[in-house]
Amino acid sequence: MPSPASAPAIDVVGLRKSFGDNEVLKGVTFDVGRGEIFALLGSNGAGKTTTVNICSTLLRPDAGTASLSGHDVVARPEEVRRAISLTGQFAAVDEVLTGRENLELIARLRRVPGPRTVATGLLAQFGLTDAADRRAATYSGGMKRRLDIAMSLVGSPEIIFLDEPTTGLDPEARIEVWRTVKGLASSGTTILLTTQYLEEAEQLADRIAILHGGTIIANGTLSELKTMFPPAKVEYVEKQPTLEEIFLAIIGTKEAN
């Protein structure tokens, strides 16, 4: 048996989920190492959010297992919830409250000691100290998303789910969020990221999985995925494939079969 230190932070095996006659997940299997950024890529309807919702105990799987920090999502959901945090596709900040008040509210809900001290530290970490006492309604899109992620860190969760975290953001705000995510991973937080932006996965992820047709059809580092693509064309310079080209080539091959 692997030691707890070497066991994956997230271990998903044979996950299945249907909604009526629509089978969304058809045996999804992957694992995420501790302190890793793992990107789950897929088109709309591929099952990314369904996978996240099962892993975060919001949905029960029809079959298969998902274990987070050693806790099964069905058998021990409360332990899973203590170990994780989830940031959805749209910032869930209360715009009537200030940035500080949003953070203090979450600290109280999670029964974290010293809510004001916790809020002050997170505001500094995410570069929001100057805006701490302004209502969140006055924040830019990038600031709201940074506050949203800061709220996810209250209580120091081991694992964070970021479900399409830069949806609707302009390029400058997206880069702000990327910088934040990289900082979290460097401090040891495990991150599962779902995205439709291939450049986002290319910039952030240690490993990338492609979810298509309800299953994982490719899983590996960017370098490993590049080996699935035809050799680089040599003209005047060697042209390396982008992740977008790799993604489209893999999807096309699977659909042809």
Residue, then its C-alpha position, 0 to 999 in steps of 0.5 A: m500500500p502506498s504511504p499517505a504522502s505518496a498517495p494521490a490527492i485525487d483518485v478517480v476510477g471508472l466514474r459513471k453518471s447519467f441524466g435520464d437517457n443521457e450518459v454523461l460520464k462513461g467510466v472516467t479514470f484519472d489521478v492527481g498528485r499532491g501539489e499538482i495542477f491538473a487540467l481537465l479539457g473538454s468541449n461544452g457537454a463533455g462532462k467536466t463540471t459533472t466530474v467536478n460536482i461528483c468529486s466535490t460531493l455535489l452529485r452522487p456517481d451512478a458507478g465508480t469511485a472518487s477518493l480525495s485526500g484518502h476519503d471516499v466521496v460517497a462513504r465519507p462526504e463530510e471529510v471530503r468537504r473539509a479537505i476541499s474548496l470549489t470555485g465555480q464558473f462565475a465569481a460567488v462574491d457578495e457584491v453588497l459586502t466589502g472584500r474584507e466582509n466577504l472573507e470574514l463571512i466565509a471564515r465564520l461559516r467555516r468556523v475558522p478562528g480569528p476571521r479578521t486576521v484571516a481576511t487581512g492575510l488573504l487580502a495581502q496575499f491576493g493584492l487586494t489590501d487597498a480595496a479591502d473596504r470597498r464594496a465588491a460591486t466596485y471591483s473589476g472582473g479580475m479583482k472579483r475572481r481573485l477575491d473569489i479564489a481567496m475565499s476558497l482558501v479560507g481554512s487552508p483546503e488541501i485541494i481546490f477545484l477551479d471550474e472554468p475560472t477565467t470564463g468571461l474575463d478579459p485577457e489582462a484579468r485572465i493573466e491575473v488569475w493565472r498568476t494567482v493559480k501558479g502561486l497557489a500550486s507553488s505553496g503546495t495546494t493541489i488544483l484541479l482545473t477545468t477549462q475550454y481555453l487550451e492556452e490556459a491549460e498549456q500555461l498552467a498545468d503539470r498534466i492535462a487530460i482530455l475528456h471526450g464522449g464521456t471518457i478520458i481519451a488522453n492524459g499526460t504532460l504537454s510533452e507527452l501529448k505532443t508525441m501523439f501529434p505528427p512530427a514537426k514540419v521542418e521548413y525554415v524553422e521547426k514548427q512545434p504543435t500547439l496544445e490546440e492542434i494536439f487537442l483537435a487532432i486527438i478528438g478527430t482521431k477518436e471520432a474517425n474511429 
